[in-house]
Amino acid sequence: MKHFNKIFLLVTALVALSCDSEIEDIAPENDLSAEVIFSTFTTIDAATVGIYDGMQDGGFIGQPEYISDYMSDNVNFVGSFPTLQDIRDFNANATNTSIAGQWFDVFDVIRDANNIIINLPDVDPANVSFISASNSANFETLRTQFIGEAHFSRALANFQGVNMFAQPFQFSNGSNLGMPLVTEFFEGDVEPFRLTRSTVNETHAFIESDLIIAMNSLPETNGIRASSTAARALLSRLYLYREQWNEAATMANNVIGTSGFSLAPDFTFYNNPSSEHIFRVINQPDDPAFGNPFDLYYNPTSNNGRGDLPFSDDLIAAFEAEPGDLRFALSIEAVDASDNAARFTTKYPNGATSESDPNVLRMGEMYLNRAEANFRGGTTIGDTPLNDVNAIRLRAGLAPLTAVTLNDILLERRKELAFEGHRRMDLLRNNLNLKPDNGAISAPGSDKVILPIPTDELNANPNAVQNPGY
């Protein structure tokens, strides 16, 4: 894998928010040998926190989400970047640098996670320097936790990758090509990374295994870091995408019943601490490794943004079909990047500083996961689909439904999770066209509804296989 030797800085912006971390003065990891990294508790914790640092890269969380929304019918991309325009127009190629950034950012996080997964289990506590007696006494618990965080992060990375670079499970019951499953830590030899692509089923099984380890290794709450609740939430999404309805409903129900997490009473949870949040990427503008200005694109120029990602007319029509939706009331009218009147979300208000915190997993999705899985599975695990949908509608200021259909559930998913990157996969897995007016080019199963494997990967890895149509 090219870029596996990319330098990553041990994060400073997250340090103040992580447990007992004092790593401001630690050198970049490329300057430290594995022997040094795993010789002190400070550097072990720093290497774990560094995994989250990689998630801040724009190609990992941020760009895939807004690309997913504008490849579908939620968002218009009116920006001037040719690489993003090509994706919008289903005309991208393997040399597209934005796509390459996504691919390699995924594997950067996988590399950092593998460092912990491979090396930390063999560390002898007798050879570790501790900054406090508490860390020394709790090392075995913390070791398990750090390894669990790494497994969660690797699962999330592979899930991000397989959703963007592979057709969904429904395309061929998962027998189509997914991701190369990297389980080594790069230390100079590229051969272990010249892998063939596993199938989607194999990729999903690998993700499931990582999440089960994380689920059994992490506390239910863990501050801004990964938790067992986050692992269950991501498992719920994975099972939903695989049409494992009972498992999807069960995992979502477990999350909903977990102390400390609940559906927020209103929409002030965006970019604020809240029981709504299960896992999100925390961004700060003073972080030297920060590279994810996604909110710059979602904000109009009047809010120091670029004005590239306004509502689509179709999404506006979906909201206006039922007046009084508080989620629509959160939007604002402004001028877009093409100097046209447009409507913008206010989920990400920090256009000037690029420090909005994207939601990766939150409670609103869990209610909708449980509703859909129960509806399609004919079950009522935890609650009925009608009650779950009405819980979401109540918060949005809408009247309760008296009966619910699959279309009702998908519509609530669309409106509740708009601008959070769910729409593309929700359409593809339900055999619906990404952009109905585009015809066959954006239909489920079409070549260009997924991204190409980058040319740099193909050149570096003789075992890599390109997606059809590229």
MOLINHU-V272002 format. One record per residue. N is the residue number from 1. RES is the residue in one small letter. OMEGA is omega in degrees with one decimal (* if undefined). Layout:
n:res:omega
N:RES:OMEGA
N:RES:OMEGA
This chain:
n:res:omega
1:m:175.1
2:k:178.6
3:h:177.8
4:f:176.6
5:n:178.4
6:k:178.1
7:i:168.7
8:f:-179.1
9:l:173.0
10:l:-165.4
11:v:173.6
12:t:-176.1
13:a:-179.0
14:l:-172.6
15:v:-176.9
16:a:-177.2
17:l:-178.9
18:s:-171.2
19:c:171.7
20:d:-177.7
21:s:174.6
22:e:-170.3
23:i:-174.7
24:e:-172.5
25:d:-179.3
26:i:-179.0
27:a:173.7
28:p:-173.5
29:e:-178.3
30:n:177.1
31:d:-175.3
32:l:175.0
33:s:176.7
34:a:179.6
35:e:179.7
36:v:-177.6
37:i:-174.6
38:f:178.7
39:s:178.4
40:t:177.7
41:f:-179.5
42:t:-177.6
43:t:175.0
44:i:178.0
45:d:180.0
46:a:178.7
47:a:177.0
48:t:177.9
49:v:179.1
50:g:176.1
51:i:179.3
52:y:176.6
53:d:178.2
54:g:178.5
55:m:179.2
56:q:179.4
57:d:-171.7
58:g:-178.9
59:g:-177.8
60:f:174.8
61:i:-179.1
62:g:-178.9
63:q:177.8
64:p:-179.1
65:e:-178.2
66:y:172.8
67:i:178.5
68:s:179.6
69:d:179.7
70:y:167.1
71:m:178.9
72:s:-172.3
73:d:-178.7
74:n:-166.6
75:v:168.1
76:n:167.7
77:f:-177.9
78:v:-178.1
79:g:-172.6
80:s:-178.0
81:f:-177.0
82:p:-178.3
83:t:178.3
84:l:175.4
85:q:-179.4
86:d:176.6
87:i:177.9
88:r:-175.0
89:d:-178.2
90:f:-176.3
91:n:-177.8
92:a:175.2
93:n:-172.1
94:a:177.9
95:t:-179.1
96:n:-173.8
97:t:176.8
98:s:178.0
99:i:177.0
100:a:177.7
101:g:177.6
102:q:-177.4
103:w:-173.9
104:f:174.2
105:d:175.0
106:v:-176.1
107:f:171.8
108:d:178.5
109:v:177.6
110:i:178.1
111:r:-177.4
112:d:177.5
113:a:-179.9
114:n:177.4
115:n:179.4
116:i:-176.0
117:i:-175.6
118:i:-169.1
119:n:-173.3
120:l:-178.9
121:p:-175.4
122:d:-178.1
123:v:177.0
124:d:-179.2
125:p:179.6
126:a:-178.9
127:n:-177.7
128:v:175.5
129:s:-177.2
130:f:-179.9
131:i:177.3
132:s:177.9
133:a:180.0
134:s:179.0
135:n:179.0
136:s:-177.6
137:a:-175.3
138:n:-172.3
139:f:-177.4
140:e:176.3
141:t:-179.0
142:l:176.8
143:r:179.0
144:t:-179.9
145:q:-177.8
146:f:178.7
147:i:176.4
148:g:177.1
149:e:179.9
150:a:177.7
151:h:176.5
152:f:-177.1
153:s:178.0
154:r:177.2
155:a:179.6
156:l:179.7
157:a:179.6
158:n:178.0
159:f:175.0
160:q:-176.7
161:g:-175.4
162:v:178.4
163:n:-177.5
164:m:-170.9
165:f:179.8
166:a:173.1
167:q:-177.3
168:p:-179.3
169:f:-174.5
170:q:-176.4
171:f:179.3
172:s:-177.5
173:n:173.7
174:g:-178.9
175:s:178.8
176:n:-174.8
177:l:176.5
178:g:-175.6
179:m:165.3
180:p:-172.8
181:l:-176.0
182:v:-179.7
183:t:-179.9
184:e:173.1
185:f:-175.0
186:f:177.8
187:e:174.8
188:g:-178.8
189:d:-175.9
190:v:-173.3
191:e:179.9
192:p:-176.2
193:f:176.2
194:r:-170.8
195:l:169.1
196:t:177.7
197:r:172.9
198:s:177.0
199:t:175.2
200:v:177.5
201:n:178.7
202:e:177.6
203:t:178.8
204:h:178.5
205:a:177.9
206:f:177.3
207:i:179.3
208:e:-179.4
209:s:178.1
210:d:-177.2
211:l:176.7
212:i:175.4
213:i:179.6
214:a:-179.3
215:m:-177.5
216:n:-175.5
217:s:-169.6
218:l:173.9
219:p:-179.0
220:e:173.8
221:t:-174.4
222:n:-179.8
223:g:179.2
224:i:-178.8
225:r:-177.4
226:a:-178.7
227:s:175.0
228:s:177.0
229:t:177.3
230:a:178.5
231:a:177.6
232:r:-179.7
233:a:179.2
234:l:173.9
235:l:177.7
236:s:178.2
237:r:178.4
238:l:-179.4
239:y:177.1
240:l:179.9
241:y:-179.7
242:r:179.3
243:e:172.3
244:q:-165.8
245:w:-178.6
246:n:-179.5
247:e:179.8
248:a:179.4
249:a:-178.7
250:t:-179.9
251:m:177.5
252:a:179.5
253:n:176.6
254:n:179.2
255:v:-178.3
256:i:-179.3
257:g:-176.9
258:t:179.2
259:s:178.9
260:g:178.2
261:f:179.1
262:s:176.0
263:l:-178.8
264:a:-177.4
265:p:180.0
266:d:-172.2
267:f:175.8
268:t:-178.0
269:f:-179.4
270:y:178.0
271:n:174.4
272:n:174.5
273:p:-176.6
274:s:173.2
275:s:178.2
276:e:-171.7
277:h:172.6
278:i:173.3
279:f:175.4
280:r:177.8
281:v:-177.9
282:i:-179.8
283:n:174.2
284:q:-174.0
285:p:-179.0
286:d:177.1
287:d:-176.4
288:p:179.8
289:a:-175.9
290:f:-179.0
291:g:-173.4
292:n:-176.6
293:p:-175.5
294:f:-177.8
295:d:173.4
296:l:-178.2
297:y:-177.1
298:y:-177.9
299:n:175.9
300:p:179.6
301:t:178.5
302:s:174.5
303:n:175.5
304:n:175.7
305:g:179.5
306:r:-178.9
307:g:-174.2
308:d:-167.4
309:l:175.6
310:p:172.6
311:f:166.5
312:s:175.7
313:d:-178.8
314:d:178.4
315:l:176.1
316:i:179.6
317:a:179.1
318:a:177.2
319:f:-175.7
320:e:178.1
321:a:178.0
322:e:-174.5
323:p:175.6
324:g:-178.9
325:d:-177.2
326:l:177.2
327:r:176.4
328:f:178.9
329:a:178.2
330:l:-178.0
331:s:-179.3
332:i:174.9
333:e:-179.2
334:a:178.9
335:v:-179.1
336:d:-175.9
337:a:177.7
338:s:178.7
339:d:175.5
340:n:175.1
341:a:-175.2
342:a:178.3
343:r:-175.7
344:f:173.5
345:t:173.0
346:t:176.3
347:k:-175.7
348:y:-168.1
349:p:-168.9
350:n:-177.9
351:g:-176.7
352:a:-172.1
353:t:179.7
354:s:-178.6
355:e:174.6
356:s:-174.2
357:d:-176.8
358:p:175.1
359:n:173.4
360:v:179.1
361:l:178.3
362:r:-169.8
363:m:178.5
364:g:177.1
365:e:-176.7
366:m:176.8
367:y:-179.4
368:l:173.2
369:n:-178.9
370:r:180.0
371:a:-177.9
372:e:-177.8
373:a:177.9
374:n:-179.6
375:f:-175.5
376:r:177.7
377:g:-179.1
378:g:-177.4
379:t:175.7
380:t:179.7
381:i:178.4
382:g:-179.6
383:d:179.4
384:t:174.0
385:p:179.7
386:l:-179.7
387:n:179.8
388:d:178.0
389:v:-180.0
390:n:174.9
391:a:177.4
392:i:-179.2
393:r:179.2
394:l:178.1
395:r:-179.6
396:a:177.1
397:g:-177.8
398:l:179.3
399:a:179.1
400:p:173.1
401:l:175.9
402:t:175.3
403:a:-175.6
404:v:175.2
405:t:175.9
406:l:178.0
407:n:176.3
408:d:-178.8
409:i:-179.7
410:l:177.1
411:l:177.3
412:e:174.4
413:r:-178.0
414:r:-174.6
415:k:-178.3
416:e:-172.1
417:l:178.5
418:a:178.6
419:f:176.1
420:e:168.9
421:g:-175.7
422:h:-165.3
423:r:-177.1
424:r:-178.9
425:m:177.5
426:d:178.0
427:l:-176.2
428:l:-176.7
429:r:176.0
430:n:174.6
431:n:179.8
432:l:-178.9
433:n:179.6
434:l:178.2
435:k:-171.9
436:p:-178.4
437:d:-176.5
438:n:177.2
439:g:-170.0
440:a:-174.2
441:i:-179.1
442:s:-180.0
443:a:177.0
444:p:-179.6
445:g:177.2
446:s:-173.5
447:d:-168.5
448:k:173.9
449:v:171.0
450:i:-175.0
451:l:178.2
452:p:169.1
453:i:-173.3
454:p:178.4
455:t:179.8
456:d:177.5
457:e:-179.7
458:l:179.8
459:n:-177.1
460:a:-172.9
461:n:-178.6
462:p:179.3
463:n:-179.5
464:a:-179.8
465:v:-179.0
466:q:174.2
467:n:177.3
468:p:177.4
469:g:179.7
470:y:*
